[in-house]
Amino acid sequence: MRTTGCEDGGRGPASTGKLTQMSATADGGRIEITDLTKRFGDFVAVDNLSFSVAPGRVTGFLGPNGAGKTTTLRILLGLVKPTAGTATIGGVSYAGISTPLTTVGSALEATNFHPGRSGRDHLRVLAATAGIPDSRVDEMLELVGIPAAARQRAGGYSMGMRQRLGLAAAMLGDPQVLILDEPANGLDPEGIRWLRGFLRSLAAQGRTILVSSHMLQEVEQTVDDVVIISNGRLVRAGTIESLHGPVTALVRTSDPGRLAGALRVADVTSTPGADGNSLSVQTDDLRLIGDVALRAGLPIWQLQPQASDLEELFFALTEGQNRNLGDGTAPQEQDAIAGQDGGNEK
């Protein structure tokens, strides 16, 4: 499997090389989270969580800061032991994957490197552990757009460059599955646009892409599916289209009541707007609305499709007290995120 690059301000990425992709199992790297729970003492970081991530799609893993996203990803990658439930990739746990670097690529932190080592040397060390040639390292540096900084010390990288270096490391083994935690943090608008195109191209090749974020707006233009959690619990899962709900139309006219009556004759339902000059019409057929208004002799001041505001929906689904922030139990979860998963589990 090869990866083609995406437009990013003229930085022409190369293919991902001649490595042969090694899938997790025959089902193509599908991620399954089943009844997953993680406790630290009396604190529940992940609470009976279940969802799946299909190959060939970009799935956004969403929730406010402290919702349990990173803990879930660390369990999936074998870095934290669950209290109950399972997290599998291609039907097996991460520990059961014989060649993890060539099966699963991940980037959970943008600081997971030696600050005194160059970006290229950081990737060369990782590549050597899996028998990946140095030529692949150079391809990845070109792919993510930082070849000019390859020999600079990574400790001097900007946050955006660190994100790109982490992505290069995740892609070293040409993996079937890619797991990224807040990958857009620190990227400029050009970089975010590049990242969107890059992830879409990987999904088009049949890879499994799971991307966490605390803001739905960041990933709305990228993802196919969304999983939203709050306080470690699932609150919504489905396609991005299902979150939008049915498409309606906003129409403004001089006599909304008269237009509503004409629309009823055409078997179209509408509700009055709060401003007294508009209707929300239960159809996405703008031409039909225009034709009905024309026959009724009414002027149209505004006519446009409308969908639910995803950012407002996100906050509505996740509103309420965030038990993972601002109380005495939060440091326990932070210990887990740092990899200090000792003794508190029950």
MILOLO-388283 format. One record per residue (C-alpha): x, y, z; residue number from 1; residue in one letter. Coordinates in Angstrom, 2 decimals, always signed. Layout:
N
       X       Y       Z num residuo
       X       Y       Z NUM       A
...
//
This chain:
346
       X       Y       Z num residuo
   +0.00   +0.00   +0.00   1       M
   +1.29   +3.42   -0.90   2       R
   +0.37   +6.84   +0.34   3       T
   +0.05   +9.82   -1.95   4       T
   +0.60  +13.26   -0.62   5       G
   -1.71  +16.22   -0.30   6       C
   -1.41  +19.82   -1.30   7       E
   +0.26  +21.85   +1.43   8       D
   +1.51  +25.16   +0.23   9       G
   +3.65  +23.65   -2.50  10       G
   +5.36  +21.05   -0.31  11       R
   +5.17  +18.11   -2.67  12       G
   +4.99  +14.90   -0.63  13       P
   +6.29  +11.65   -1.95  14       A
   +4.79   +8.17   -1.81  15       S
   +5.25   +6.16   +1.36  16       T
   +7.73   +3.82   -0.19  17       G
   +7.86   +0.16   -1.10  18       K
   +7.10   -1.38   +2.26  19       L
   +4.36   -4.01   +2.17  20       T
   +1.48   -3.32   +4.51  21       Q
   +0.93   -6.00   +7.17  22       M
   -2.68   -5.89   +8.33  23       S
   -3.58   -6.65  +11.96  24       A
   -5.88   -9.51  +10.96  25       T
   -8.11  -10.49   +8.09  26       A
  -10.82   -7.99   +9.07  27       D
   -8.64   -5.08   +7.99  28       G
   -7.72   -3.36  +11.23  29       G
  -11.18   -2.56  +12.58  30       R
  -11.03   -0.98  +16.04  31       I
  -13.49   -2.31  +18.62  32       E
  -13.97   -0.80  +22.07  33       I
  -16.29   -3.03  +24.11  34       T
  -17.63   -2.30  +27.61  35       D
  -14.39   -0.52  +28.43  36       L
  -13.94   +0.79  +31.98  37       T
  -10.93   +2.30  +33.71  38       K
  -10.89   +3.22  +37.39  39       R
   -8.17   +4.84  +39.46  40       F
   -9.22   +4.31  +43.04  41       G
  -12.76   +5.66  +43.25  42       D
  -12.31   +7.78  +40.15  43       F
  -13.86   +6.43  +36.92  44       V
  -11.96   +7.78  +33.89  45       A
  -13.67   +5.56  +31.31  46       V
  -17.15   +4.23  +32.05  47       D
  -18.51   +1.16  +30.20  48       N
  -17.57   +2.62  +26.83  49       L
  -18.33   +0.82  +23.55  50       S
  -17.85   +1.94  +19.94  51       F
  -16.19   +0.76  +16.72  52       S
  -14.03   +2.38  +14.05  53       V
  -14.38   +1.04  +10.51  54       A
  -11.60   +0.76   +7.92  55       P
  -11.75   +3.18   +5.02  56       G
  -13.23   +5.98   +7.14  57       R
  -11.97   +8.83   +9.29  58       V
  -13.57   +8.68  +12.73  59       T
  -13.48  +11.68  +15.04  60       G
  -13.20  +10.80  +18.74  61       F
  -14.64  +13.87  +20.40  62       L
  -15.23  +15.21  +23.86  63       G
  -14.27  +18.11  +26.14  64       P
  -10.85  +18.19  +27.75  65       N
  -10.73  +15.54  +30.46  66       G
  -13.54  +13.45  +28.96  67       A
  -11.40  +10.30  +28.91  68       G
  -10.27  +10.34  +25.28  69       K
   -6.55  +10.02  +25.91  70       T
   -7.02   +7.33  +28.55  71       T
   -9.12   +5.34  +26.07  72       T
   -6.45   +5.69  +23.37  73       L
   -3.70   +4.65  +25.76  74       R
   -5.68   +1.55  +26.71  75       I
   -6.14   +0.79  +23.01  76       L
   -2.37   +1.07  +22.51  77       L
   -1.54   -1.13  +25.51  78       G
   -0.09   +1.71  +27.59  79       L
   -2.75   +1.54  +30.32  80       V
   -4.43   -1.60  +31.63  81       K
   -8.25   -1.48  +31.64  82       P
  -10.28   -2.31  +34.72  83       T
  -12.86   -4.09  +32.57  84       A
  -13.78   -4.54  +28.93  85       G
  -11.65   -4.89  +25.82  86       T
   -9.99   -2.72  +23.20  87       A
   -8.89   -4.50  +20.03  88       T
   -7.39   -3.70  +16.65  89       I
   -8.19   -6.18  +13.94  90       G
   -9.69   -8.50  +16.54  91       G
   -6.63   -8.65  +18.79  92       V
   -5.23   -6.52  +21.59  93       S
   -2.27   -4.29  +20.80  94       Y
   +0.00   -6.64  +22.77  95       A
   -1.05   -9.46  +20.44  96       G
   +0.12   -7.69  +17.26  97       I
   +3.40   -9.23  +16.15  98       S
   +4.60   -6.23  +14.14  99       T
   +3.01   -3.19  +15.79 100       P
   +4.96   -0.46  +13.99 101       L
   +3.91   -1.80  +10.59 102       T
   +0.31   -2.36  +11.70 103       T
   -0.59   +0.57  +13.96 104       V
   +0.80   +4.09  +13.78 105       G
   +0.09   +6.44  +16.67 106       S
   +0.91   +9.94  +17.85 107       A
   -0.35  +10.74  +21.33 108       L
   +2.08  +13.47  +22.31 109       E
   +3.98  +16.12  +20.39 110       A
   +6.91  +15.93  +22.84 111       T
   +7.74  +12.24  +22.66 112       N
  +11.33  +12.69  +21.45 113       F
  +14.79  +13.53  +22.75 114       H
  +15.15  +17.33  +22.53 115       P
  +18.84  +17.09  +21.69 116       G
  +18.33  +14.68  +18.81 117       R
  +17.56  +15.85  +15.30 118       S
  +14.20  +15.06  +13.78 119       G
  +15.83  +12.74  +11.27 120       R
  +17.80  +10.88  +13.94 121       D
  +14.64  +10.48  +16.02 122       H
  +12.96   +8.74  +13.10 123       L
  +16.07   +6.69  +12.28 124       R
  +16.12   +5.25  +15.80 125       V
  +12.47   +4.26  +15.51 126       L
  +12.99   +2.81  +12.05 127       A
  +15.96   +0.73  +13.18 128       A
  +13.85   -1.05  +15.80 129       T
  +11.58   -2.39  +13.05 130       A
  +14.17   -2.93  +10.33 131       G
  +12.85   -0.02   +8.27 132       I
  +15.44   +1.54   +5.91 133       P
  +16.64   +5.13   +6.33 134       D
  +15.25   +5.93   +2.88 135       S
  +11.79   +5.58   +4.42 136       R
  +12.73   +8.17   +7.04 137       V
  +13.58  +10.70   +4.36 138       D
  +10.33   +9.95   +2.53 139       E
   +8.33  +10.63   +5.68 140       M
  +10.13  +13.89   +6.39 141       L
   +9.31  +14.99   +2.85 142       E
   +5.74  +13.74   +3.20 143       L
   +4.97  +15.81   +6.30 144       V
   +6.71  +18.89   +4.95 145       G
   +9.74  +19.30   +7.25 146       I
  +12.77  +18.09   +5.23 147       P
  +14.55  +21.42   +5.71 148       A
  +14.37  +21.00   +9.50 149       A
  +15.38  +17.33   +9.49 150       A
  +18.88  +17.95  +10.87 151       R
  +17.85  +20.54  +13.43 152       Q
  +17.42  +19.55  +17.05 153       R
  +13.83  +18.55  +17.69 154       A
  +13.87  +20.48  +20.97 155       G
  +13.87  +23.68  +18.93 156       G
  +10.88  +22.73  +16.81 157       Y
   +7.68  +24.72  +16.96 158       S
   +4.54  +22.95  +18.14 159       M
   +3.38  +22.57  +14.55 160       G
   +6.70  +21.03  +13.49 161       M
   +6.54  +18.65  +16.45 162       R
   +3.09  +17.55  +15.33 163       Q
   +4.43  +16.86  +11.84 164       R
   +7.39  +14.92  +13.26 165       L
   +5.00  +12.82  +15.34 166       G
   +2.92  +12.10  +12.26 167       L
   +6.04  +11.10  +10.33 168       A
   +6.90   +8.67  +13.14 169       A
   +3.38   +7.24  +13.08 170       A
   +3.61   +6.61   +9.33 171       M
   +7.08   +5.04   +9.33 172       L
   +5.81   +1.47   +9.11 173       G
   +3.15   +2.23   +6.48 174       D
   +0.46   +1.13   +8.98 175       P
   -3.08   -0.01   +8.29 176       Q
   -4.34   +1.78  +11.40 177       V
   -3.57   +5.37  +12.42 178       L
   -4.43   +6.72  +15.88 179       I
   -3.86  +10.42  +16.50 180       L
   -4.52  +12.47  +19.65 181       D
   -5.29  +16.15  +18.95 182       E
   -3.12  +16.23  +15.78 183       P
   -4.22  +19.74  +14.74 184       A
   -2.92  +21.41  +17.92 185       N
   -0.25  +23.94  +17.00 186       G
   -0.80  +23.73  +13.25 187       L
   -1.40  +26.91  +11.28 188       D
   -4.37  +27.11   +8.88 189       P
   -2.24  +25.84   +6.01 190       E
   -1.12  +22.89   +8.11 191       G
   -4.67  +22.07   +9.19 192       I
   -5.79  +22.10   +5.56 193       R
   -2.91  +19.79   +4.65 194       W
   -3.74  +17.43   +7.53 195       L
   -7.37  +17.17   +6.41 196       R
   -6.37  +16.19   +2.90 197       G
   -3.73  +13.78   +4.15 198       F
   -6.14  +11.90   +6.43 199       L
   -8.78  +11.76   +3.70 200       R
   -6.24  +10.24   +1.28 201       S
   -5.28   +7.56   +3.81 202       L
   -8.92   +6.64   +4.44 203       A
   -9.49   +6.40   +0.69 204       A
   -6.84   +3.67   +0.64 205       Q
   -8.88   +1.62   +3.12 206       G
   -6.95   +2.48   +6.25 207       R
   -8.55   +2.89   +9.66 208       T
   -8.18   +6.44  +10.98 209       I
   -9.11   +7.47  +14.55 210       L
   -8.55  +11.12  +15.45 211       V
   -9.31  +12.58  +18.86 212       S
  -10.24  +16.21  +19.42 213       S
  -12.01  +18.33  +22.02 214       H
  -13.66  +20.52  +19.37 215       M
  -16.02  +19.15  +16.76 216       L
  -15.49  +22.19  +14.55 217       Q
  -11.84  +21.18  +14.00 218       E
  -12.72  +17.84  +12.45 219       V
  -16.14  +18.54  +10.89 220       E
  -14.62  +18.97   +7.42 221       Q
  -12.54  +15.80   +7.72 222       T
  -14.36  +12.97   +9.45 223       V
  -16.92  +10.49   +8.18 224       D
  -18.03   +9.26  +11.59 225       D
  -18.03  +10.70  +15.09 226       V
  -17.88   +9.23  +18.59 227       V
  -18.64  +11.78  +21.32 228       I
  -17.92  +11.04  +24.98 229       I
  -18.31  +13.01  +28.18 230       S
  -17.11  +11.98  +31.64 231       N
  -15.88   +8.74  +30.14 232       G
  -19.29   +7.75  +28.78 233       R
  -20.60   +7.53  +25.23 234       L
  -23.15  +10.25  +24.46 235       V
  -23.46   +9.94  +20.67 236       R
  -22.00   +7.91  +17.81 237       A
  -22.83   +7.92  +14.12 238       G
  -22.04   +9.52  +10.80 239       T
  -21.31  +13.23  +10.56 240       I
  -24.45  +13.58   +8.43 241       E
  -26.61  +12.06  +11.16 242       S
  -25.44  +14.72  +13.60 243       L
  -26.55  +17.45  +11.23 244       H
  -30.04  +15.99  +11.18 245       G
  -32.46  +16.54   +8.28 246       P
  -31.63  +19.45   +6.00 247       V
  -34.19  +22.26   +6.12 248       T
  -34.42  +25.61   +4.40 249       A
  -34.57  +29.13   +5.75 250       L
  -36.79  +31.49   +3.76 251       V
  -37.52  +35.16   +4.42 252       R
  -40.45  +36.90   +2.76 253       T
  -42.88  +39.76   +3.25 254       S
  -45.74  +37.51   +4.40 255       D
  -44.49  +34.29   +6.07 256       P
  -47.99  +33.24   +7.12 257       G
  -49.28  +33.37   +3.58 258       R
  -46.25  +31.46   +2.31 259       L
  -46.73  +28.82   +5.02 260       A
  -50.30  +28.31   +3.79 261       G
  -49.15  +27.95   +0.20 262       A
  -46.50  +25.44   +1.27 263       L
  -49.12  +23.38   +3.13 264       R
  -51.08  +23.10   -0.10 265       V
  -47.88  +21.66   -1.63 266       A
  -47.59  +19.18   +1.31 267       D
  -44.55  +20.98   +2.74 268       V
  -44.34  +21.66   +6.48 269       T
  -42.89  +24.87   +7.87 270       S
  -42.50  +26.62  +11.21 271       T
  -42.32  +30.38  +11.81 272       P
  -39.02  +32.00  +12.66 273       G
  -38.46  +34.07  +15.77 274       A
  -37.97  +37.30  +13.81 275       D
  -41.50  +37.24  +12.31 276       G
  -40.21  +37.46   +8.73 277       N
  -38.92  +33.94   +8.18 278       S
  -39.91  +30.29   +7.96 279       L
  -37.99  +27.09   +8.59 280       S
  -39.19  +24.78   +5.83 281       V
  -38.90  +20.99   +6.16 282       Q
  -37.37  +20.35   +2.76 283       T
  -34.03  +20.73   +1.01 284       D
  -35.72  +21.47   -2.33 285       D
  -35.07  +25.21   -2.71 286       L
  -36.54  +25.23   -6.19 287       R
  -39.87  +23.95   -4.86 288       L
  -40.01  +26.74   -2.28 289       I
  -39.22  +29.33   -4.92 290       G
  -41.91  +27.99   -7.25 291       D
  -44.52  +28.02   -4.47 292       V
  -43.60  +31.60   -3.54 293       A
  -43.79  +32.68   -7.17 294       L
  -47.26  +31.19   -7.60 295       R
  -48.35  +32.94   -4.39 296       A
  -46.99  +36.25   -5.69 297       G
  -44.60  +36.64   -2.74 298       L
  -41.08  +38.11   -2.92 299       P
  -38.21  +36.01   -1.56 300       I
  -35.69  +38.01   +0.47 301       W
  -33.56  +35.08   +1.53 302       Q
  -33.55  +31.38   +0.67 303       L
  -30.85  +29.00   +1.85 304       Q
  -30.38  +25.47   +3.20 305       P
  -29.75  +25.16   +6.91 306       Q
  -28.55  +22.40   +9.19 307       A
  -28.09  +22.08  +12.91 308       S
  -25.07  +23.88  +14.33 309       D
  -22.68  +21.05  +15.17 310       L
  -20.73  +23.10  +17.67 311       E
  -23.90  +23.95  +19.57 312       E
  -24.93  +20.29  +19.45 313       L
  -21.53  +19.24  +20.75 314       F
  -21.80  +21.54  +23.76 315       F
  -25.40  +20.47  +24.37 316       A
  -24.36  +16.81  +24.44 317       L
  -21.38  +17.38  +26.72 318       T
  -22.71  +20.11  +28.99 319       E
  -22.77  +19.65  +32.73 320       G
  -20.07  +19.20  +35.34 321       Q
  -16.90  +17.64  +34.01 322       N
  -15.85  +15.31  +36.79 323       R
  -12.40  +14.84  +35.19 324       N
  -11.43  +18.46  +35.76 325       L
  -11.19  +20.65  +38.81 326       G
  -11.44  +18.09  +41.59 327       D
   -9.11  +16.05  +43.72 328       G
   -9.34  +12.92  +41.57 329       T
   -8.03  +14.49  +38.36 330       A
   -4.32  +13.92  +39.22 331       P
   -4.97  +10.16  +39.26 332       Q
   -6.02  +10.24  +35.63 333       E
   -3.08  +12.47  +34.81 334       Q
   -0.78   +9.84  +36.34 335       D
   -2.27   +7.29  +33.96 336       A
   -1.79   +9.56  +30.99 337       I
   +1.85   +9.89  +32.00 338       A
   +2.12   +6.11  +32.04 339       G
   +2.16   +5.76  +35.84 340       Q
   -0.57   +3.14  +36.06 341       D
   +0.38   +1.54  +39.27 342       G
   -1.65   +0.47  +42.21 343       G
   -4.75   +2.61  +41.83 344       N
   -6.73   +0.25  +39.65 345       E
   -9.63   -1.67  +41.08 346       K
//
